[in-house]
Structure formats: structure tokens, C-alpha cells
């Protein structure tokens, strides 16, 4: 499973055998079945996850007790309640495997060790963080400015696998709409 992470890193960085060995030591392989919550709201997140296969989501409950999906991720990607993980504070989000998932996970202390001992992983971590910030900024802008149908079209253009693997209520919540609205948009697009 580590090879997918190595391939992602080596696409932009020159990785030594020592870097790869350190990565293997710090990232543990784990698998979880569908619908497993692996990081819970109200607790300090234990790990940062690299998705080898499967679909995951971050969500919280609003004041009415309804689940609000704030992020959906698929391979290759990193996911965790990031601010809470980095600062080692209680998270306001839960992390759930939507499908069965094969993952690599790393603890905060091992991530700190990895970035301290490997310049490649430090640079890679910075790149992932920058990409995450840019993605979240773009997503916030799109939620605020694009009509619902355009948000849906962009999602299926860039991540078509989500439609086959993620329940419609999670997709609708992620796009900032009710499931009924998403169903109506999908019907209109199919006509």
C-alpha cells in the first residue's frame, strides 16, 4: 500500500531509499469496513490518513442534530479533522469511511519526526498543506457564489467516482443543499 504514497511523492520530489524506509516505519497500513467512524467528534484526532482506496467524509452535527458533510475525499488524498489533529485538541468533526477503505495512517508525533528527519517529507507536507488551503478557499468561494446546479456539475466533472460510491444525502450536504434539491437537479440534467 505504501507504493501509492511513494508514487505521489516522487511525482514532484526525488525520494531516497532512506526517505522511503522512514516513511514505511511511520505510516501504518490499516483497513476499515464501510460506515466505520475512525475519528470521533469531541475527541482529539489520533491520525492523519492517506487514502489508498475507498471514500471517506468529514462531518459534524448542526444545532438540529442533522449531519453536515464538510468534506468528501477519495484516493489519493489525505484526510483528518486537520486543525484539531495539528493542534491536538478536540475535534468538532467525525471522520467516517463511506466505503470499505485501505489507508495509511500516521500519528502526530510520527509526522513531526518524519518532517524533522526528511527534507523531502517536510517539503511534501508543505505542498499538501498549501494544496489543501487552496482547495478549501476555492470550495468556500464556490459554495458562496455558484448556483447549486453548477456546484453539482463541477463535482461530477472533477470526481465522477463519487456518484457511484457516495450516498446522495452526503453529496447533497457537501454541496450545501437538501437531497430533494439534488434529486431535482439530477433529473433536470438527465432530461
N, CA and C atoms as an extended XYZ file, in Angstrom:
573
Properties=species:S:1:pos:R:3:atomname:S:1:resname:S:1:resid:I:1 pbc="F F F"
N         0.819       -1.210        0.000 N   UNK     1
C         0.000        0.000        0.000 CA  UNK     1
C         0.858        1.268        0.000 C   UNK     1
N         2.040        1.178        0.539 N   UNK     2
C         2.905        2.353        0.607 CA  UNK     2
C         3.271        2.874       -0.785 C   UNK     2
N         3.257        1.997       -1.797 N   UNK     3
C         3.693        2.393       -3.130 CA  UNK     3
C         2.872        3.557       -3.683 C   UNK     3
N         1.563        3.591       -3.399 N   UNK     4
C         0.736        4.706       -3.897 CA  UNK     4
C         1.189        6.039       -3.303 C   UNK     4
N         1.560        6.029       -2.027 N   UNK     5
C         2.081        7.242       -1.400 CA  UNK     5
C         3.433        7.602       -1.999 C   UNK     5
N         4.299        6.608       -2.185 N   UNK     6
C         5.620        6.857       -2.781 CA  UNK     6
C         5.475        7.441       -4.184 C   UNK     6
N         4.539        6.897       -4.965 N   UNK     7
C         4.322        7.394       -6.331 CA  UNK     7
C         3.879        8.854       -6.315 C   UNK     7
N         2.984        9.200       -5.388 N   UNK     8
C         2.502       10.574       -5.280 CA  UNK     8
C         3.644       11.530       -4.930 C   UNK     8
N         4.461       11.134       -3.980 N   UNK     9
C         5.577       11.991       -3.550 CA  UNK     9
C         6.614       12.109       -4.649 C   UNK     9
N         6.978       10.989       -5.249 N   UNK    10
C         8.061       11.005       -6.246 CA  UNK    10
C         7.653       11.667       -7.560 C   UNK    10
N         6.369       11.977       -7.730 N   UNK    11
C         5.937       12.728       -8.913 CA  UNK    11
C         6.529       14.135       -8.909 C   UNK    11
N         6.802       14.692       -7.711 N   UNK    12
C         7.320       16.054       -7.608 CA  UNK    12
C         8.657       16.164       -6.872 C   UNK    12
N         9.060       15.086       -6.182 N   UNK    13
C        10.274       15.156       -5.369 CA  UNK    13
C        11.156       13.930       -5.622 C   UNK    13
N        12.460       14.109       -5.440 N   UNK    14
C        13.394       12.995       -5.512 CA  UNK    14
C        13.483       12.368       -4.132 C   UNK    14
N        13.100       11.101       -4.063 N   UNK    15
C        12.983       10.413       -2.778 CA  UNK    15
C        14.095        9.367       -2.660 C   UNK    15
N        14.845        9.416       -1.576 N   UNK    16
C        15.921        8.454       -1.348 CA  UNK    16
C        15.367        7.184       -0.706 C   UNK    16
N        16.157        6.140       -0.710 N   UNK    17
C        15.755        4.899       -0.048 CA  UNK    17
C        15.572        5.135        1.447 C   UNK    17
N        16.403        5.987        2.018 N   UNK    18
C        16.287        6.304        3.442 CA  UNK    18
C        14.942        6.972        3.734 C   UNK    18
N        14.506        7.883        2.842 N   UNK    19
C        13.198        8.527        2.993 CA  UNK    19
C        12.075        7.493        2.936 C   UNK    19
N        12.181        6.561        1.986 N   UNK    20
C        11.153        5.534        1.833 CA  UNK    20
C        11.092        4.621        3.057 C   UNK    20
N        12.253        4.253        3.563 N   UNK    21
C        12.295        3.391        4.750 CA  UNK    21
C        11.684        4.100        5.960 C   UNK    21
N        11.997        5.372        6.104 N   UNK    22
C        11.437        6.150        7.213 CA  UNK    22
C         9.915        6.251        7.076 C   UNK    22
N         9.460        6.458        5.856 N   UNK    23
C         8.018        6.544        5.582 CA  UNK    23
C         7.324        5.234        5.950 C   UNK    23
N         7.925        4.111        5.551 N   UNK    24
C         7.342        2.800        5.883 CA  UNK    24
C         7.235        2.606        7.390 C   UNK    24
N         8.222        3.112        8.118 N   UNK    25
C         8.221        2.983        9.571 CA  UNK    25
C         7.127        3.833       10.211 C   UNK    25
N         6.909        5.025        9.671 N   UNK    26
C         5.979        5.984       10.285 CA  UNK    26
C         4.524        5.793        9.871 C   UNK    26
N         4.282        5.326        8.653 N   UNK    27
C         2.914        5.129        8.161 CA  UNK    27
C         2.507        3.665        8.317 C   UNK    27
N         1.477        3.406        9.098 N   UNK    28
C         0.960        2.049        9.299 CA  UNK    28
C        -0.178        1.773        8.322 C   UNK    28
N        -0.254        0.533        7.844 N   UNK    29
C        -1.340        0.113        6.967 CA  UNK    29
C        -2.534       -0.322        7.813 C   UNK    29
N        -3.714        0.176        7.456 N   UNK    30
C        -4.942       -0.221        8.140 CA  UNK    30
C        -6.077       -0.320        7.122 C   UNK    30
N        -7.070       -1.117        7.448 N   UNK    31
C        -8.270       -1.238        6.618 CA  UNK    31
C        -9.486       -1.162        7.530 C   UNK    31
N       -10.534       -0.523        7.026 N   UNK    32
C       -11.770       -0.387        7.790 CA  UNK    32
C       -12.961       -0.703        6.897 C   UNK    32
N       -14.005       -1.331        7.458 N   UNK    33
C       -15.206       -1.590        6.664 CA  UNK    33
C       -16.048       -0.319        6.478 C   UNK    33
N       -16.963       -0.422        5.559 N   UNK    34
C       -17.933        0.636        5.262 CA  UNK    34
C       -18.626        1.108        6.544 C   UNK    34
N       -18.891        2.407        6.609 N   UNK    35
C       -19.639        3.056        7.697 CA  UNK    35
C       -18.917        3.067        9.046 C   UNK    35
N       -17.601        2.889        9.047 N   UNK    36
C       -16.836        2.932       10.290 CA  UNK    36
C       -16.402        4.357       10.579 C   UNK    36
N       -16.699        4.834       11.776 N   UNK    37
C       -16.199        6.139       12.213 CA  UNK    37
C       -14.839        5.892       12.861 C   UNK    37
N       -13.786        6.508       12.295 N   UNK    38
C       -12.433        6.232       12.782 CA  UNK    38
C       -11.837        7.391       13.584 C   UNK    38
N       -12.438        8.540       13.522 N   UNK    39
C       -12.089        9.663       14.401 CA  UNK    39
C       -13.414       10.282       14.820 C   UNK    39
N       -13.588       10.504       16.126 N   UNK    40
C       -14.882       10.958       16.633 CA  UNK    40
C       -14.877       12.418       17.059 C   UNK    40
N       -15.979       13.087       16.750 N   UNK    41
C       -16.236       14.439       17.239 CA  UNK    41
C       -16.103       14.434       18.762 C   UNK    41
N       -15.484       15.478       19.316 N   UNK    42
C       -15.333       15.579       20.764 CA  UNK    42
C       -14.084       14.914       21.301 C   UNK    42
N       -13.301       14.298       20.405 N   UNK    43
C       -12.046       13.659       20.808 CA  UNK    43
C       -10.892       14.217       19.994 C   UNK    43
N        -9.698       14.097       20.527 N   UNK    44
C        -8.507       14.538       19.796 CA  UNK    44
C        -8.214       13.514       18.697 C   UNK    44
N        -8.095       13.963       17.433 N   UNK    45
C        -7.807       13.011       16.352 CA  UNK    45
C        -6.441       12.346       16.564 C   UNK    45
N        -6.422       11.037       16.394 N   UNK    46
C        -5.193       10.281       16.601 CA  UNK    46
C        -4.269       10.265       15.394 C   UNK    46
N        -4.861       10.322       14.187 N   UNK    47
C        -4.059       10.089       12.985 CA  UNK    47
C        -4.449       11.012       11.824 C   UNK    47
N        -3.478       11.175       10.935 N   UNK    48
C        -3.683       11.719        9.599 CA  UNK    48
C        -3.700       10.499        8.683 C   UNK    48
N        -4.671       10.435        7.769 N   UNK    49
C        -4.842        9.262        6.913 CA  UNK    49
C        -4.543        9.591        5.462 C   UNK    49
N        -3.860        8.653        4.793 N   UNK    50
C        -3.676        8.702        3.347 CA  UNK    50
C        -4.573        7.624        2.770 C   UNK    50
N        -5.466        8.004        1.875 N   UNK    51
C        -6.438        7.061        1.311 CA  UNK    51
C        -5.807        6.328        0.131 C   UNK    51
N        -5.650        5.019        0.286 N   UNK    52
C        -5.156        4.170       -0.790 CA  UNK    52
C        -6.334        3.737       -1.658 C   UNK    52
N        -7.432        3.344       -1.013 N   UNK    53
C        -8.661        3.027       -1.744 CA  UNK    53
C        -9.856        3.307       -0.839 C   UNK    53
N       -10.960        3.669       -1.483 N   UNK    54
C       -12.183        3.937       -0.746 CA  UNK    54
C       -12.542        5.415       -0.704 C   UNK    54
N       -13.693        5.702       -0.094 N   UNK    55
C       -14.211        7.067        0.028 CA  UNK    55
C       -14.485        7.363        1.496 C   UNK    55
N       -14.113        8.576        1.917 N   UNK    56
C       -14.268        8.989        3.309 CA  UNK    56
C       -14.927       10.358        3.360 C   UNK    56
N       -15.475       10.675        4.528 N   UNK    57
C       -16.067       12.002        4.704 CA  UNK    57
C       -15.798       12.516        6.110 C   UNK    57
N       -15.716       13.844        6.203 N   UNK    58
C       -15.728       14.554        7.476 CA  UNK    58
C       -17.127       15.114        7.649 C   UNK    58
N       -17.665       15.022        8.869 N   UNK    59
C       -18.996       15.587        9.111 CA  UNK    59
C       -19.131       15.994       10.572 C   UNK    59
N       -20.086       16.872       10.805 N   UNK    60
C       -20.457       17.249       12.173 CA  UNK    60
C       -21.976       17.320       12.238 C   UNK    60
N       -22.485       17.482       13.429 N   UNK    61
C       -23.931       17.638       13.604 CA  UNK    61
C       -24.222       19.112       13.871 C   UNK    61
N       -25.244       19.635       13.185 N   UNK    62
C       -25.626       21.031       13.408 CA  UNK    62
C       -26.510       21.146       14.646 C   UNK    62
N       -27.016       22.352       14.909 N   UNK    63
C       -27.814       22.589       16.115 CA  UNK    63
C       -29.109       21.777       16.146 C   UNK    63
N       -29.569       21.304       14.981 N   UNK    64
C       -30.775       20.470       14.916 CA  UNK    64
C       -30.457       18.980       15.024 C   UNK    64
N       -29.173       18.655       15.117 N   UNK    65
C       -28.770       17.252       15.189 CA  UNK    65
C       -28.589       16.596       13.837 C   UNK    65
N       -28.725       17.377       12.756 N   UNK    66
C       -28.549       16.837       11.409 CA  UNK    66
C       -27.063       16.758       11.069 C   UNK    66
N       -26.685       15.703       10.346 N   UNK    67
C       -25.306       15.572        9.897 CA  UNK    67
C       -25.041       16.529        8.745 C   UNK    67
N       -23.900       17.220        8.812 N   UNK    68
C       -23.464       18.123        7.754 CA  UNK    68
C       -22.106       17.615        7.262 C   UNK    68
N       -22.061       17.161        6.012 N   UNK    69
C       -20.820       16.668        5.422 CA  UNK    69
C       -20.007       17.860        4.939 C   UNK    69
N       -18.820       18.021        5.501 N   UNK    70
C       -17.976       19.162        5.151 CA  UNK    70
C       -16.891       18.810        4.158 C   UNK    70
N       -16.582       17.521        4.043 N   UNK    71
C       -15.533       17.122        3.107 CA  UNK    71
C       -15.742       15.670        2.706 C   UNK    71
N       -15.535       15.383        1.422 N   UNK    72
C       -15.538       14.025        0.891 CA  UNK    72
C       -14.195       13.850        0.201 C   UNK    72
N       -13.534       12.731        0.461 N   UNK    73
C       -12.221       12.517       -0.141 CA  UNK    73
C       -12.104       11.094       -0.658 C   UNK    73
N       -11.282       10.955       -1.701 N   UNK    74
C       -11.030        9.669       -2.332 CA  UNK    74
C        -9.537        9.596       -2.659 C   UNK    74
N        -9.045        8.436       -3.105 N   UNK    75
C        -7.607        8.323       -3.352 CA  UNK    75
C        -7.157        9.111       -4.570 C   UNK    75
N        -5.926        9.540       -4.619 N   UNK    76
C        -5.007        9.596       -3.483 CA  UNK    76
C        -5.227       10.895       -2.738 C   UNK    76
N        -5.449       10.839       -1.482 N   UNK    77
C        -5.659       12.061       -0.720 CA  UNK    77
C        -5.443       11.841        0.756 C   UNK    77
N        -5.212       12.940        1.450 N   UNK    78
C        -5.047       12.916        2.899 CA  UNK    78
C        -6.311       13.471        3.537 C   UNK    78
N        -6.659       12.921        4.699 N   UNK    79
C        -7.847       13.405        5.384 CA  UNK    79
C        -7.740       13.163        6.888 C   UNK    79
N        -8.232       14.104        7.636 N   UNK    80
C        -8.413       14.044        9.078 CA  UNK    80
C        -9.073       15.360        9.472 C   UNK    80
N        -9.610       15.481       10.666 N   UNK    81
C       -10.010       16.818       11.134 CA  UNK    81
C        -8.705       17.598       11.381 C   UNK    81
N        -8.204       18.247       10.337 N   UNK    82
C        -6.816       18.701       10.282 CA  UNK    82
C        -6.418       19.679       11.390 C   UNK    82
N        -7.181       20.723       11.612 N   UNK    83
C        -6.814       21.708       12.643 CA  UNK    83
C        -6.721       21.061       14.016 C   UNK    83
N        -7.683       20.199       14.316 N   UNK    84
C        -7.675       19.518       15.608 CA  UNK    84
C        -6.490       18.552       15.706 C   UNK    84
N        -6.168       17.875       14.602 N   UNK    85
C        -5.031       16.953       14.579 CA  UNK    85
C        -3.716       17.709       14.815 C   UNK    85
N        -3.510       18.787       14.067 N   UNK    86
C        -2.257       19.547       14.173 CA  UNK    86
C        -2.097       20.160       15.560 C   UNK    86
N        -3.188       20.691       16.098 N   UNK    87
C        -3.126       21.358       17.405 CA  UNK    87
C        -3.390       20.419       18.579 C   UNK    87
N        -3.731       19.152       18.266 N   UNK    88
C        -4.013       18.137       19.274 CA  UNK    88
C        -5.057       18.625       20.284 C   UNK    88
N        -6.193       19.062       19.715 N   UNK    89
C        -7.344       19.492       20.504 CA  UNK    89
C        -8.561       18.681       20.055 C   UNK    89
N        -9.627       18.742       20.827 N   UNK    90
C       -10.846       18.010       20.491 CA  UNK    90
C       -11.424       18.512       19.170 C   UNK    90
N       -11.844       17.580       18.354 N   UNK    91
C       -12.383       17.893       17.042 CA  UNK    91
C       -13.881       18.172       17.100 C   UNK    91
N       -14.333       19.035       16.216 N   UNK    92
C       -15.767       19.265       16.056 CA  UNK    92
C       -16.341       18.385       14.949 C   UNK    92
N       -15.470       17.620       14.273 N   UNK    93
C       -15.884       16.738       13.174 CA  UNK    93
C       -15.600       15.287       13.502 C   UNK    93
N       -16.340       14.405       12.850 N   UNK    94
C       -16.054       12.975       12.853 CA  UNK    94
C       -15.568       12.592       11.469 C   UNK    94
N       -14.760       11.533       11.403 N   UNK    95
C       -14.236       11.019       10.140 CA  UNK    95
C       -14.785        9.617        9.941 C   UNK    95
N       -15.459        9.398        8.798 N   UNK    96
C       -16.134        8.131        8.540 CA  UNK    96
C       -15.710        7.552        7.198 C   UNK    96
N       -15.580        6.229        7.174 N   UNK    97
C       -15.374        5.501        5.920 CA  UNK    97
C       -16.740        5.300        5.272 C   UNK    97
N       -16.953        5.905        4.132 N   UNK    98
C       -18.223        5.748        3.420 CA  UNK    98
C       -18.284        4.363        2.790 C   UNK    98
N       -17.148        3.930        2.245 N   UNK    99
C       -17.000        2.593        1.668 CA  UNK    99
C       -15.944        1.874        2.502 C   UNK    99
N       -15.671        0.622        2.175 N   UNK   100
C       -14.511       -0.022        2.762 CA  UNK   100
C       -13.273        0.761        2.333 C   UNK   100
N       -12.324        0.929        3.233 N   UNK   101
C       -11.157        1.761        2.945 CA  UNK   101
C        -9.856        1.064        3.322 C   UNK   101
N        -8.870        1.177        2.442 N   UNK   102
C        -7.484        0.807        2.740 CA  UNK   102
C        -6.734        2.112        2.909 C   UNK   102
N        -6.061        2.244        4.046 N   UNK   103
C        -5.448        3.515        4.412 CA  UNK   103
C        -4.036        3.317        4.934 C   UNK   103
N        -3.272        4.387        4.870 N   UNK   104
C        -2.029        4.509        5.611 CA  UNK   104
C        -2.294        5.590        6.641 C   UNK   104
N        -1.860        5.380        7.868 N   UNK   105
C        -2.100        6.398        8.885 CA  UNK   105
C        -0.802        6.710        9.617 C   UNK   105
N        -0.736        7.975       10.076 N   UNK   106
C         0.442        8.441       10.785 CA  UNK   106
C        -0.009        9.281       11.976 C   UNK   106
N         0.621        9.071       13.113 N   UNK   107
C         0.307        9.856       14.311 CA  UNK   107
C         0.969       11.223       14.207 C   UNK   107
N         0.545       12.148       15.040 N   UNK   108
C         1.128       13.491       15.059 CA  UNK   108
C         2.613       13.421       15.421 C   UNK   108
N         2.968       12.613       16.408 N   UNK   109
C         4.382       12.525       16.803 CA  UNK   109
C         5.232       11.923       15.685 C   UNK   109
N         4.700       10.918       14.969 N   UNK   110
C         5.452       10.343       13.850 CA  UNK   110
C         5.527       11.307       12.667 C   UNK   110
N         4.475       12.086       12.437 N   UNK   111
C         4.518       13.086       11.371 CA  UNK   111
C         5.576       14.141       11.689 C   UNK   111
N         5.626       14.581       12.945 N   UNK   112
C         6.648       15.546       13.351 CA  UNK   112
C         8.042       14.968       13.160 C   UNK   112
N         8.224       13.708       13.532 N   UNK   113
C         9.514       13.031       13.363 CA  UNK   113
C         9.881       12.922       11.893 C   UNK   113
N         8.940       12.509       11.075 N   UNK   114
C         9.164       12.337        9.642 CA  UNK   114
C         9.578       13.652        8.987 C   UNK   114
N         8.885       14.735        9.292 N   UNK   115
C         9.213       16.023        8.671 CA  UNK   115
C        10.500       16.622        9.245 C   UNK   115
N        10.863       16.231       10.449 N   UNK   116
C        12.124       16.684       11.044 CA  UNK   116
C        13.320       15.950       10.437 C   UNK   116
N        13.144       14.659       10.177 N   UNK   117
C        14.256       13.834        9.704 CA  UNK   117
C        14.387       13.776        8.188 C   UNK   117
N        13.369       14.211        7.451 N   UNK   118
C        13.407       14.117        5.993 CA  UNK   118
C        12.978       15.442        5.366 C   UNK   118
N        13.917       16.081        4.675 N   UNK   119
C        13.611       17.339        3.983 CA  UNK   119
C        12.556       17.111        2.902 C   UNK   119
N        12.599       15.949        2.262 N   UNK   120
C        11.612       15.628        1.225 CA  UNK   120
C        10.202       15.606        1.815 C   UNK   120
N        10.043       14.945        2.956 N   UNK   121
C         8.723       14.870        3.560 CA  UNK   121
C         8.286       16.209        4.150 C   UNK   121
N         9.239       16.998        4.601 N   UNK   122
C         8.888       18.340        5.056 CA  UNK   122
C         8.342       19.160        3.886 C   UNK   122
N         9.052       19.136        2.766 N   UNK   123
C         8.607       19.873        1.580 CA  UNK   123
C         7.283       19.324        1.048 C   UNK   123
N         7.140       17.997        1.055 N   UNK   124
C         5.897       17.380        0.594 CA  UNK   124
C         4.734       17.777        1.501 C   UNK   124
N         4.959       17.785        2.810 N   UNK   125
C         3.918       18.176        3.770 CA  UNK   125
C         3.475       19.614        3.540 C   UNK   125
N         4.430       20.486        3.285 N   UNK   126
C         4.110       21.888        2.996 CA  UNK   126
C         3.269       21.975        1.727 C   UNK   126
N         3.644       21.209        0.698 N   UNK   127
C         2.899       21.219       -0.568 CA  UNK   127
C         1.466       20.735       -0.341 C   UNK   127
N         1.285       19.646        0.407 N   UNK   128
C        -0.055       19.120        0.679 CA  UNK   128
C        -0.872       20.156        1.446 C   UNK   128
N        -0.270       20.804        2.424 N   UNK   129
C        -0.960       21.829        3.204 CA  UNK   129
C        -1.382       22.997        2.311 C   UNK   129
N        -0.489       23.443        1.429 N   UNK   130
C        -0.804       24.543        0.523 CA  UNK   130
C        -1.948       24.168       -0.420 C   UNK   130
N        -1.909       22.944       -0.948 N   UNK   131
C        -2.976       22.492       -1.839 CA  UNK   131
C        -4.311       22.404       -1.101 C   UNK   131
N        -4.258       21.970        0.144 N   UNK   132
C        -5.466       21.872        0.954 CA  UNK   132
C        -6.063       23.250        1.215 C   UNK   132
N        -5.217       24.200        1.546 N   UNK   133
C        -5.704       25.567        1.759 CA  UNK   133
C        -6.334       26.135        0.493 C   UNK   133
N        -5.670       25.934       -0.645 N   UNK   134
C        -6.190       26.442       -1.919 CA  UNK   134
C        -7.532       25.780       -2.246 C   UNK   134
N        -7.628       24.468       -2.018 N   UNK   135
C        -8.879       23.751       -2.280 CA  UNK   135
C       -10.002       24.300       -1.404 C   UNK   135
N        -9.740       24.456       -0.119 N   UNK   136
C       -10.773       24.929        0.802 CA  UNK   136
C       -11.205       26.357        0.487 C   UNK   136
N       -10.265       27.189        0.076 N   UNK   137
C       -10.607       28.561       -0.315 CA  UNK   137
C       -11.500       28.545       -1.557 C   UNK   137
N       -11.135       27.734       -2.542 N   UNK   138
C       -11.925       27.635       -3.770 CA  UNK   138
C       -13.320       27.078       -3.462 C   UNK   138
N       -13.379       26.053       -2.620 N   UNK   139
C       -14.670       25.448       -2.255 CA  UNK   139
C       -15.565       26.461       -1.555 C   UNK   139
N       -15.009       27.252       -0.629 N   UNK   140
C       -15.804       28.277        0.069 CA  UNK   140
C       -16.360       29.295       -0.913 C   UNK   140
N       -15.530       29.706       -1.852 N   UNK   141
C       -15.971       30.673       -2.862 CA  UNK   141
C       -17.086       30.082       -3.720 C   UNK   141
N       -16.920       28.827       -4.144 N   UNK   142
C       -17.932       28.188       -4.980 CA  UNK   142
C       -19.255       28.015       -4.229 C   UNK   142
N       -19.187       27.638       -2.948 N   UNK   143
C       -20.418       27.497       -2.163 CA  UNK   143
C       -21.146       28.830       -2.039 C   UNK   143
N       -20.377       29.915       -1.980 N   UNK   144
C       -20.970       31.236       -1.796 CA  UNK   144
C       -21.447       31.870       -3.104 C   UNK   144
N       -20.859       31.474       -4.233 N   UNK   145
C       -21.138       32.207       -5.467 CA  UNK   145
C       -21.805       31.401       -6.572 C   UNK   145
N       -21.615       30.084       -6.609 N   UNK   146
C       -22.175       29.297       -7.703 CA  UNK   146
C       -23.568       28.778       -7.364 C   UNK   146
N       -24.456       28.761       -8.363 N   UNK   147
C       -25.755       28.128       -8.144 CA  UNK   147
C       -25.567       26.627       -7.905 C   UNK   147
N       -26.548       26.015       -7.285 N   UNK   148
C       -26.468       24.606       -6.899 CA  UNK   148
C       -26.170       23.683       -8.079 C   UNK   148
N       -26.805       23.924       -9.225 N   UNK   149
C       -26.578       23.037      -10.370 CA  UNK   149
C       -25.140       23.117      -10.867 C   UNK   149
N       -24.529       24.296      -10.806 N   UNK   150
C       -23.134       24.432      -11.241 CA  UNK   150
C       -22.181       23.756      -10.256 C   UNK   150
N       -22.494       23.819       -8.972 N   UNK   151
C       -21.665       23.122       -7.977 CA  UNK   151
C       -21.695       21.616       -8.239 C   UNK   151
N       -22.873       21.100       -8.549 N   UNK   152
C       -23.012       19.678       -8.838 CA  UNK   152
C       -22.254       19.309      -10.116 C   UNK   152
N       -22.399       20.107      -11.168 N   UNK   153
C       -21.697       19.829      -12.427 CA  UNK   153
C       -20.186       19.798      -12.224 C   UNK   153
N       -19.662       20.734      -11.457 N   UNK   154
C       -18.218       20.767      -11.184 CA  UNK   154
C       -17.779       19.510      -10.432 C   UNK   154
N       -18.592       19.086       -9.485 N   UNK   155
C       -18.251       17.892       -8.712 CA  UNK   155
C       -18.171       16.668       -9.617 C   UNK   155
N       -19.173       16.467      -10.473 N   UNK   156
C       -19.164       15.258      -11.300 CA  UNK   156
C       -18.110       15.328      -12.406 C   UNK   156
N       -17.740       16.537      -12.828 N   UNK   157
C       -16.649       16.680      -13.801 CA  UNK   157
C       -15.318       16.260      -13.194 C   UNK   157
N       -15.063       16.715      -11.972 N   UNK   158
C       -13.753       16.501      -11.341 CA  UNK   158
C       -13.673       15.197      -10.542 C   UNK   158
N       -14.799       14.693      -10.068 N   UNK   159
C       -14.800       13.485       -9.225 CA  UNK   159
C       -15.982       12.585       -9.568 C   UNK   159
N       -16.019       12.038      -10.790 N   UNK   160
C       -17.181       11.241      -11.191 CA  UNK   160
C       -17.393        9.990      -10.332 C   UNK   160
N       -16.351        9.446       -9.733 N   UNK   161
C       -16.477        8.251       -8.908 CA  UNK   161
C       -17.323        8.459       -7.668 C   UNK   161
N       -17.466        9.706       -7.258 N   UNK   162
C       -18.272        9.999       -6.070 CA  UNK   162
C       -19.716        9.553       -6.277 C   UNK   162
N       -20.238        9.720       -7.493 N   UNK   163
C       -21.641        9.374       -7.757 CA  UNK   163
C       -21.927        7.894       -7.547 C   UNK   163
N       -20.959        7.042       -7.862 N   UNK   164
C       -21.166        5.601       -7.722 CA  UNK   164
C       -20.873        5.094       -6.311 C   UNK   164
N       -20.196        5.890       -5.488 N   UNK   165
C       -19.707        5.386       -4.204 CA  UNK   165
C       -20.215        6.121       -2.968 C   UNK   165
N       -20.834        7.280       -3.167 N   UNK   166
C       -21.224        8.101       -2.022 CA  UNK   166
C       -22.739        8.301       -2.044 C   UNK   166
N       -23.429        8.032       -0.920 N   UNK   167
C       -24.880        8.235       -0.879 CA  UNK   167
C       -25.267        9.682       -1.194 C   UNK   167
N       -26.421        9.820       -1.835 N   UNK   168
C       -26.876       11.129       -2.302 CA  UNK   168
C       -27.015       12.142       -1.162 C   UNK   168
N       -27.404       11.699        0.048 N   UNK   169
C       -27.574       12.660        1.137 CA  UNK   169
C       -26.235       13.269        1.549 C   UNK   169
N       -25.134       12.508        1.439 N   UNK   170
C       -23.808       13.053        1.760 CA  UNK   170
C       -23.356       14.036        0.678 C   UNK   170
N       -23.624       13.674       -0.582 N   UNK   171
C       -23.251       14.563       -1.692 CA  UNK   171
C       -24.026       15.876       -1.580 C   UNK   171
N       -25.312       15.785       -1.328 N   UNK   172
C       -26.139       16.994       -1.207 CA  UNK   172
C       -25.638       17.879       -0.074 C   UNK   172
N       -25.377       17.289        1.076 N   UNK   173
C       -24.884       18.056        2.222 CA  UNK   173
C       -23.555       18.723        1.895 C   UNK   173
N       -22.662       17.984        1.253 N   UNK   174
C       -21.355       18.511        0.855 CA  UNK   174
C       -21.508       19.698       -0.093 C   UNK   174
N       -22.524       19.645       -0.947 N   UNK   175
C       -22.763       20.727       -1.911 CA  UNK   175
C       -23.625       21.853       -1.351 C   UNK   175
N       -24.028       21.723       -0.081 N   UNK   176
C       -24.794       22.790        0.559 CA  UNK   176
C       -26.245       22.833        0.153 C   UNK   176
N       -26.861       21.669       -0.061 N   UNK   177
C       -28.271       21.635       -0.459 CA  UNK   177
C       -28.965       20.433        0.179 C   UNK   177
N       -30.263       20.387        0.054 N   UNK   178
C       -31.062       19.266        0.538 CA  UNK   178
C       -31.038       18.142       -0.504 C   UNK   178
N       -31.194       16.882       -0.081 N   UNK   179
C       -31.225       15.776       -1.045 CA  UNK   179
C       -32.308       15.943       -2.121 C   UNK   179
N       -33.454       16.519       -1.744 N   UNK   180
C       -34.532       16.718       -2.724 CA  UNK   180
C       -34.084       17.680       -3.830 C   UNK   180
N       -33.340       18.713       -3.458 N   UNK   181
C       -32.846       19.672       -4.451 CA  UNK   181
C       -31.854       19.004       -5.394 C   UNK   181
N       -30.983       18.177       -4.839 N   UNK   182
C       -30.015       17.477       -5.687 CA  UNK   182
C       -30.728       16.507       -6.620 C   UNK   182
N       -31.739       15.820       -6.130 N   UNK   183
C       -32.506       14.903       -6.990 CA  UNK   183
C       -33.157       15.661       -8.142 C   UNK   183
N       -33.703       16.846       -7.849 N   UNK   184
C       -34.329       17.664       -8.891 CA  UNK   184
C       -33.295       18.091       -9.932 C   UNK   184
N       -32.116       18.510       -9.474 N   UNK   185
C       -31.039       18.928      -10.396 CA  UNK   185
C       -30.618       17.751      -11.265 C   UNK   185
N       -30.501       16.581      -10.672 N   UNK   186
C       -30.096       15.394      -11.445 CA  UNK   186
C       -31.144       15.035      -12.477 C   UNK   186
N       -32.420       15.138      -12.128 N   UNK   187
C       -33.496       14.862      -13.092 CA  UNK   187
C       -33.428       15.845      -14.245 C   UNK   187
N       -33.253       17.124      -13.952 N   UNK   188
C       -33.179       18.151      -14.999 CA  UNK   188
C       -32.001       17.909      -15.924 C   UNK   188
N       -30.893       17.485      -15.376 N   UNK   189
C       -29.711       17.237      -16.202 CA  UNK   189
C       -29.902       16.005      -17.101 C   UNK   189
N       -30.677       15.039      -16.639 N   UNK   190
C       -30.909       13.816      -17.419 CA  UNK   190
C       -31.946       13.993      -18.506 C   UNK   190
N       -32.724       15.077      -18.452 N   UNK   191
C       -33.762       15.320      -19.473 CA  UNK   191
C       -33.219       16.063      -20.659 C   UNK   191
